Amino acid sequence: MGAKKRAAVRAVLLALPILLPACVVSAYRDLRPEADLEEYARLHRTFLSRKHEPRRIPTADREGRIVGIAVHEVGAGDRERAIVLIHGVLSDHETFRYLAGALRAENDILLVELPGCGDSDKPDPDDLGPDGYGVTAMARRIFQALRAVLEARPRPTRLALAGHSLGGTIAVRMVADPGLRAEYADVIAHIDRLILMAPIDVAIEKQHPTFEYFEGVGDITVWLADLTGILRHRVSLAHAESTSVPRSLPREEADRFIRNVCDGPRRHASQAMVKQAIPRRDGLHPDWRRIEELAAQYESIRIPTLILWGAWDETFPLSMGYKLQVEIPNAVLRIIPETKHSPQLERPRVCARSIEAFLRDGDGAGPRIARITATDMEELPPPVFDGAR
């Protein structure tokens, strides 16, 4: 590109923020900070007040490629049980900060960050091979990290394995895949509960349009969107509508998402996760033979399983939850009314009380499928946005 063209492009880019409508700014400003949302602020303070020890544990794939996996250990460190929480795409351990604040201190919490996310190492997808950010590969690394944590704990520890969205899919693979179960039998022996928050069912016929678009977004597109303010505007609009009560989630959640999108290594890792999450034939169409093999493994899950799903989930429909409840033995489905795809953020106290009741009673209490309410769980409802600025 010649000097004149570069100057012209620079002039256009500099002018874009001025030409954009005022809503590009106002959409973000309409989101309220956590400090103004008393319930979220209180849960976050509780989370921060508990002993919080981050570790980065080296893990290796079968080719010997090392990736450090970050595990944030929350709690006393000597409880009889630890709840392992695995996040989803374009996220990190902070997605569980409110849930961790709502959970009682009777259990320790292990917040695991996937490769390419949070404080974990962020290798280029090309350096890890075609399946390096696949579900099985990440499950193997989490097993190794948990093995190291268990070896360092002062007493034998029972594990409740929990995951949200793709994290739930990874949790399922960890307890269902026969090869992984044999390879990590020592860790499997500690896992006696499975908790799934809107996990991705491997038998999904098509990619969600948002993920399909995200998979192909390039660095220049993200850079331009960030430079012009379009990224903040679009994320803010989506964030405002991501809950049953618009604009009820803290502004910091939008900031966290924007940070993860703008960070090249994190974004590239998440794009690889989306691409490798479901087996594909020729890189485009679902590989149904492999998908059916993986779905058949659901039947091998024998530990009590809790499935939490938002009734208004627009990312993965509630029907997927019903399907998984039927296919996973000893599974119970708890439907959270007026909740979308992230119950750990939208209804942290409902999730916490549901999880604690499940850990106490297993699958022996209550119906196999039930709709729970915020009133039943004694949760304060999310704050209602009143539009005042």
FIVOTOR-81035 format. One record per residue (C-alpha): residue in one letter; x, y, z. Coordinates in Angstrom, 1 decimal. Example, Ala and Ser with C-alpha at 12.3 -4.5 7.8 and 13.67 -1.06 7.14 Angstrom:
REM FIVOTOR-81035
<A <12.3 -4.5 7.8>>;
<S <13.7 -1.1 7.1>>;
This chain:
REM FIVOTOR-81035
<M <0.0 0.0 0.0>>;
<G <1.4 3.4 -1.0>>;
<A <1.9 6.4 1.3>>;
<K <-1.2 8.2 0.0>>;
<K <-3.4 5.1 0.5>>;
<R <-2.1 4.6 4.0>>;
<A <-2.8 8.2 4.9>>;
<A <-6.3 7.9 3.5>>;
<V <-7.0 4.8 5.5>>;
<R <-5.6 6.5 8.6>>;
<A <-7.9 9.5 8.1>>;
<V <-11.0 7.3 7.7>>;
<L <-10.1 5.4 10.9>>;
<L <-9.6 8.5 12.8>>;
<A <-12.9 10.0 11.6>>;
<L <-15.0 6.8 12.3>>;
<P <-15.4 7.4 16.1>>;
<I <-16.7 10.9 15.4>>;
<L <-19.1 9.7 12.7>>;
<L <-20.5 6.8 14.7>>;
<P <-23.9 7.4 16.5>>;
<A <-23.9 8.3 20.2>>;
<C <-25.4 4.9 21.0>>;
<V <-22.0 3.4 20.5>>;
<V <-21.0 5.1 23.8>>;
<S <-24.4 5.1 25.5>>;
<A <-25.0 1.3 25.2>>;
<Y <-21.9 0.7 27.4>>;
<R <-22.7 3.5 29.8>>;
<D <-26.1 2.1 30.4>>;
<L <-24.5 -0.9 32.0>>;
<R <-24.1 -0.4 35.8>>;
<P <-20.8 -1.2 37.6>>;
<E <-20.7 -3.9 40.1>>;
<A <-20.4 -1.4 43.0>>;
<D <-23.9 -0.2 42.2>>;
<L <-25.4 -3.7 42.3>>;
<E <-25.4 -4.6 45.9>>;
<E <-26.0 -8.3 45.7>>;
<Y <-23.2 -8.9 43.1>>;
<A <-20.8 -6.7 45.1>>;
<R <-21.6 -8.7 48.3>>;
<L <-21.0 -12.1 46.6>>;
<H <-17.8 -10.8 45.1>>;
<R <-16.5 -9.6 48.4>>;
<T <-17.3 -12.9 50.0>>;
<F <-15.4 -14.7 47.2>>;
<L <-12.3 -12.5 47.6>>;
<S <-12.4 -12.9 51.4>>;
<R <-11.8 -16.6 51.2>>;
<K <-8.3 -18.0 50.9>>;
<H <-7.4 -17.8 47.2>>;
<E <-4.3 -19.6 46.0>>;
<P <-3.6 -19.6 42.3>>;
<R <-1.2 -22.3 40.9>>;
<R <0.0 -23.0 37.4>>;
<I <0.6 -26.7 36.8>>;
<P <2.5 -28.0 33.8>>;
<T <0.6 -30.5 31.7>>;
<A <1.8 -32.5 28.7>>;
<D <0.0 -34.0 25.7>>;
<R <1.1 -37.3 24.1>>;
<E <3.6 -35.5 22.0>>;
<G <5.2 -33.9 25.1>>;
<R <4.0 -30.4 24.4>>;
<I <3.8 -28.6 27.7>>;
<V <1.0 -26.2 28.7>>;
<G <0.6 -24.6 32.1>>;
<I <-2.9 -24.9 33.5>>;
<A <-4.0 -22.4 36.1>>;
<V <-6.0 -23.7 39.1>>;
<H <-7.3 -21.2 41.6>>;
<E <-7.8 -22.9 44.9>>;
<V <-10.5 -21.2 47.0>>;
<G <-11.1 -22.2 50.6>>;
<A <-9.3 -23.7 53.6>>;
<G <-7.6 -26.3 51.4>>;
<D <-8.3 -29.2 53.7>>;
<R <-12.0 -29.9 53.3>>;
<E <-13.3 -33.4 52.6>>;
<R <-14.8 -32.2 49.3>>;
<A <-13.8 -29.8 46.6>>;
<I <-16.0 -28.5 43.8>>;
<V <-14.1 -28.3 40.5>>;
<L <-15.5 -25.5 38.2>>;
<I <-14.6 -25.5 34.5>>;
<H <-15.6 -22.4 32.4>>;
<G <-16.6 -22.2 28.8>>;
<V <-15.4 -20.4 25.6>>;
<L <-14.0 -16.9 25.8>>;
<S <-14.1 -17.0 29.5>>;
<D <-12.0 -17.6 32.6>>;
<H <-12.3 -18.5 36.3>>;
<E <-14.0 -15.1 37.1>>;
<T <-17.3 -16.3 35.6>>;
<F <-17.7 -18.3 38.8>>;
<R <-16.8 -15.5 41.3>>;
<Y <-20.4 -14.9 42.3>>;
<L <-21.3 -18.6 42.5>>;
<A <-18.1 -19.2 44.6>>;
<G <-19.2 -16.3 46.8>>;
<A <-22.7 -17.9 47.2>>;
<L <-21.4 -21.4 48.0>>;
<R <-20.9 -22.1 51.7>>;
<A <-17.4 -22.6 53.0>>;
<E <-18.0 -26.2 53.9>>;
<N <-16.4 -27.3 50.6>>;
<D <-13.2 -26.1 48.9>>;
<I <-13.5 -24.8 45.3>>;
<L <-11.0 -25.5 42.5>>;
<L <-11.4 -23.0 39.6>>;
<V <-9.7 -24.5 36.6>>;
<E <-8.8 -22.3 33.6>>;
<L <-8.7 -23.9 30.2>>;
<P <-5.6 -23.7 28.0>>;
<G <-5.5 -20.3 26.3>>;
<C <-7.6 -18.7 29.0>>;
<G <-7.1 -16.6 32.1>>;
<D <-3.8 -17.4 33.8>>;
<S <-3.1 -20.6 31.9>>;
<D <-0.6 -20.7 29.1>>;
<K <-1.9 -19.6 25.7>>;
<P <-0.1 -21.5 22.9>>;
<D <-0.9 -20.8 19.3>>;
<P <-3.4 -23.4 18.1>>;
<D <-1.0 -24.3 15.2>>;
<D <1.6 -25.3 17.8>>;
<L <-0.8 -27.8 19.4>>;
<G <-2.0 -29.6 16.3>>;
<P <-5.5 -30.0 14.9>>;
<D <-7.0 -31.3 18.1>>;
<G <-4.9 -29.4 20.7>>;
<Y <-7.9 -27.4 21.8>>;
<G <-10.3 -30.2 21.4>>;
<V <-12.5 -31.5 24.2>>;
<T <-10.5 -34.7 24.8>>;
<A <-7.2 -32.9 24.8>>;
<M <-8.3 -30.3 27.3>>;
<A <-9.9 -33.0 29.5>>;
<R <-6.5 -34.8 29.6>>;
<R <-4.8 -31.6 30.8>>;
<I <-7.4 -31.0 33.4>>;
<F <-6.9 -34.5 34.7>>;
<Q <-3.2 -33.9 35.1>>;
<A <-3.8 -30.6 36.9>>;
<L <-6.3 -32.3 39.3>>;
<R <-3.9 -35.1 39.9>>;
<A <-1.2 -32.6 41.0>>;
<V <-3.7 -30.8 43.3>>;
<L <-4.9 -34.0 44.9>>;
<E <-1.4 -35.2 45.6>>;
<A <-0.7 -31.9 47.4>>;
<R <-3.8 -31.9 49.6>>;
<P <-3.4 -33.0 53.2>>;
<R <-6.2 -35.5 53.1>>;
<P <-8.2 -37.6 50.6>>;
<T <-10.6 -35.4 48.8>>;
<R <-13.9 -36.2 47.0>>;
<L <-14.5 -34.1 43.9>>;
<A <-17.7 -32.8 42.4>>;
<L <-16.8 -32.1 38.8>>;
<A <-18.8 -29.1 37.4>>;
<G <-18.7 -27.2 34.1>>;
<H <-20.6 -24.5 32.3>>;
<S <-21.3 -24.6 28.5>>;
<L <-18.1 -26.1 26.8>>;
<G <-16.8 -26.6 30.3>>;
<G <-19.7 -29.0 30.9>>;
<T <-18.9 -30.8 27.7>>;
<I <-15.4 -31.3 28.9>>;
<A <-16.6 -32.6 32.3>>;
<V <-18.8 -35.1 30.6>>;
<R <-15.9 -36.3 28.5>>;
<M <-13.8 -36.7 31.6>>;
<V <-16.1 -39.2 33.2>>;
<A <-17.5 -40.9 30.1>>;
<D <-14.5 -41.5 27.8>>;
<P <-13.2 -45.0 28.4>>;
<G <-9.7 -44.2 27.4>>;
<L <-9.5 -41.2 29.8>>;
<R <-11.1 -43.2 32.6>>;
<A <-8.5 -45.9 32.3>>;
<E <-5.6 -43.4 31.9>>;
<Y <-6.6 -41.3 34.9>>;
<A <-8.3 -44.0 37.1>>;
<D <-6.6 -42.5 40.2>>;
<V <-8.3 -39.2 39.7>>;
<I <-11.6 -40.7 38.6>>;
<A <-11.7 -42.6 41.9>>;
<H <-12.2 -39.2 43.6>>;
<I <-15.0 -37.9 41.4>>;
<D <-18.4 -38.8 42.9>>;
<R <-20.7 -36.1 41.5>>;
<L <-21.2 -34.4 38.1>>;
<I <-22.7 -31.0 37.8>>;
<L <-23.6 -29.6 34.3>>;
<M <-24.7 -26.0 33.7>>;
<A <-26.1 -25.8 30.1>>;
<P <-23.4 -28.0 28.6>>;
<I <-23.1 -28.5 24.9>>;
<D <-24.5 -31.8 23.8>>;
<V <-22.0 -33.4 21.3>>;
<A <-24.9 -34.5 19.2>>;
<I <-25.7 -31.0 17.9>>;
<E <-26.6 -30.7 14.2>>;
<K <-25.4 -27.2 13.5>>;
<Q <-23.2 -24.5 14.9>>;
<H <-24.8 -21.6 16.7>>;
<P <-24.7 -18.6 14.4>>;
<T <-22.8 -16.5 16.9>>;
<F <-20.1 -19.1 17.3>>;
<E <-20.0 -19.7 13.6>>;
<Y <-19.4 -16.0 13.0>>;
<F <-16.8 -15.8 15.8>>;
<E <-14.9 -18.7 14.5>>;
<G <-13.9 -16.8 11.4>>;
<V <-13.3 -13.3 12.8>>;
<G <-9.8 -12.1 12.0>>;
<D <-7.4 -9.9 13.9>>;
<I <-8.0 -6.8 11.7>>;
<T <-11.7 -7.0 12.1>>;
<V <-11.4 -7.1 15.9>>;
<W <-8.8 -4.3 15.9>>;
<L <-11.1 -2.1 13.8>>;
<A <-14.2 -2.9 15.9>>;
<D <-12.2 -2.1 19.0>>;
<L <-10.8 1.1 17.6>>;
<T <-14.1 2.5 16.4>>;
<G <-16.0 1.5 19.5>>;
<I <-18.3 -0.9 17.6>>;
<L <-17.0 -3.8 19.6>>;
<R <-17.9 -2.2 22.9>>;
<H <-21.3 -1.2 21.6>>;
<R <-22.2 -4.6 20.2>>;
<V <-20.9 -6.5 23.3>>;
<S <-22.8 -4.0 25.5>>;
<L <-26.0 -4.6 23.6>>;
<A <-25.6 -8.4 23.8>>;
<H <-24.6 -8.2 27.4>>;
<A <-27.7 -6.1 28.3>>;
<E <-30.0 -8.7 26.8>>;
<S <-28.1 -11.8 28.1>>;
<T <-30.3 -12.0 31.2>>;
<S <-34.0 -12.1 31.9>>;
<V <-33.8 -8.6 33.4>>;
<P <-32.0 -6.4 30.8>>;
<R <-28.9 -4.6 32.1>>;
<S <-28.9 -6.5 35.4>>;
<L <-25.4 -8.0 35.1>>;
<P <-22.5 -5.8 36.1>>;
<R <-20.6 -3.8 33.5>>;
<E <-17.4 -5.7 34.6>>;
<E <-18.8 -8.8 32.8>>;
<A <-18.9 -6.9 29.5>>;
<D <-15.4 -5.6 30.2>>;
<R <-14.2 -9.2 30.8>>;
<F <-15.6 -10.4 27.5>>;
<I <-14.2 -7.5 25.6>>;
<R <-10.8 -8.1 27.2>>;
<N <-10.8 -11.7 26.1>>;
<V <-11.9 -10.9 22.6>>;
<C <-9.2 -8.2 22.1>>;
<D <-6.4 -10.4 23.5>>;
<G <-5.1 -12.2 20.4>>;
<P <-3.8 -15.4 22.0>>;
<R <-7.0 -15.8 24.1>>;
<R <-9.2 -15.2 21.1>>;
<H <-7.3 -17.6 18.9>>;
<A <-7.5 -20.3 21.5>>;
<S <-11.3 -19.8 21.9>>;
<Q <-11.7 -19.9 18.1>>;
<A <-9.9 -23.2 18.1>>;
<M <-12.1 -24.5 20.9>>;
<V <-15.2 -23.6 18.9>>;
<K <-13.8 -25.3 15.8>>;
<Q <-12.8 -28.5 17.6>>;
<A <-15.7 -28.8 20.0>>;
<I <-17.9 -31.0 17.8>>;
<P <-16.4 -33.7 15.4>>;
<R <-16.6 -32.4 11.8>>;
<R <-16.2 -34.2 8.5>>;
<D <-14.2 -32.1 6.0>>;
<G <-14.0 -29.3 8.6>>;
<L <-17.6 -28.3 7.9>>;
<H <-20.3 -31.0 8.3>>;
<P <-20.9 -32.9 11.5>>;
<D <-19.1 -36.3 11.6>>;
<W <-22.2 -38.2 12.7>>;
<R <-20.4 -41.6 13.1>>;
<R <-17.9 -40.1 15.6>>;
<I <-20.7 -38.0 17.3>>;
<E <-22.8 -41.1 17.8>>;
<E <-19.8 -42.9 19.4>>;
<L <-19.3 -40.0 21.8>>;
<A <-23.0 -39.7 22.6>>;
<A <-23.2 -43.4 23.3>>;
<Q <-20.7 -42.9 26.1>>;
<Y <-23.3 -40.9 28.1>>;
<E <-24.7 -44.2 29.2>>;
<S <-21.5 -45.1 31.0>>;
<I <-21.8 -42.2 33.4>>;
<R <-22.9 -43.8 36.7>>;
<I <-22.3 -41.1 39.2>>;
<P <-25.2 -38.9 40.3>>;
<T <-25.5 -36.0 37.9>>;
<L <-27.2 -32.6 38.3>>;
<I <-28.1 -30.7 35.1>>;
<L <-29.0 -27.0 35.6>>;
<W <-30.6 -25.2 32.7>>;
<G <-32.1 -21.7 32.2>>;
<A <-35.7 -21.9 30.9>>;
<W <-35.0 -19.0 28.6>>;
<D <-31.6 -20.2 27.3>>;
<E <-31.2 -18.7 23.7>>;
<T <-27.8 -20.2 23.1>>;
<F <-28.5 -23.9 23.7>>;
<P <-32.3 -24.6 24.2>>;
<L <-33.8 -26.3 27.2>>;
<S <-34.7 -29.3 25.0>>;
<M <-31.0 -30.2 25.0>>;
<G <-31.2 -30.4 28.8>>;
<Y <-34.2 -32.8 28.6>>;
<K <-32.2 -35.0 26.1>>;
<L <-29.2 -35.2 28.3>>;
<Q <-31.3 -36.0 31.3>>;
<V <-32.7 -39.0 29.5>>;
<E <-29.4 -40.2 28.2>>;
<I <-27.3 -39.9 31.3>>;
<P <-28.2 -42.4 34.0>>;
<N <-28.8 -41.1 37.5>>;
<A <-29.3 -37.5 36.1>>;
<V <-31.7 -35.0 37.4>>;
<L <-32.7 -31.8 35.6>>;
<R <-33.4 -28.6 37.4>>;
<I <-34.9 -25.9 35.3>>;
<I <-34.3 -22.3 36.5>>;
<P <-37.2 -20.0 35.3>>;
<E <-36.5 -16.6 33.7>>;
<T <-32.8 -17.5 33.2>>;
<K <-30.8 -17.6 30.0>>;
<H <-27.4 -19.3 29.3>>;
<S <-25.3 -18.4 32.3>>;
<P <-27.1 -19.4 35.5>>;
<Q <-23.9 -19.1 37.5>>;
<L <-24.0 -15.3 36.7>>;
<E <-27.7 -14.7 36.5>>;
<R <-28.8 -16.8 39.5>>;
<P <-25.7 -17.6 41.6>>;
<R <-27.6 -18.2 44.8>>;
<V <-30.1 -20.5 43.1>>;
<C <-27.2 -22.4 41.6>>;
<A <-25.3 -22.6 44.9>>;
<R <-28.3 -23.9 46.9>>;
<S <-29.1 -26.4 44.1>>;
<I <-25.6 -27.6 44.0>>;
<E <-25.4 -27.9 47.8>>;
<A <-28.7 -29.8 48.0>>;
<F <-27.4 -32.2 45.3>>;
<L <-24.1 -32.8 47.1>>;
<R <-26.0 -33.6 50.2>>;
<D <-28.7 -35.8 48.8>>;
<G <-27.3 -37.0 45.5>>;
<D <-30.0 -38.2 43.0>>;
<G <-32.2 -39.7 45.7>>;
<A <-34.2 -36.6 46.6>>;
<G <-37.0 -35.1 44.5>>;
<P <-38.3 -35.8 41.0>>;
<R <-36.0 -36.5 38.0>>;
<I <-37.1 -33.2 36.3>>;
<A <-38.3 -30.2 38.3>>;
<R <-38.7 -26.5 37.8>>;
<I <-37.2 -24.4 40.6>>;
<T <-37.8 -20.8 41.5>>;
<A <-35.8 -18.0 43.0>>;
<T <-38.4 -17.8 45.8>>;
<D <-38.0 -21.5 46.6>>;
<M <-34.3 -21.0 46.9>>;
<E <-34.6 -17.8 48.9>>;
<E <-32.6 -15.8 46.4>>;
<L <-32.8 -12.0 46.1>>;
<P <-34.0 -11.3 42.5>>;
<P <-31.6 -9.6 40.1>>;
<P <-31.8 -5.8 40.4>>;
<V <-34.2 -4.2 37.9>>;
<F <-32.7 -1.5 35.7>>;
<D <-34.7 1.6 36.1>>;
<G <-33.1 3.6 33.2>>;
<A <-32.1 6.5 35.4>>;
<R <-28.6 7.9 34.7>>;
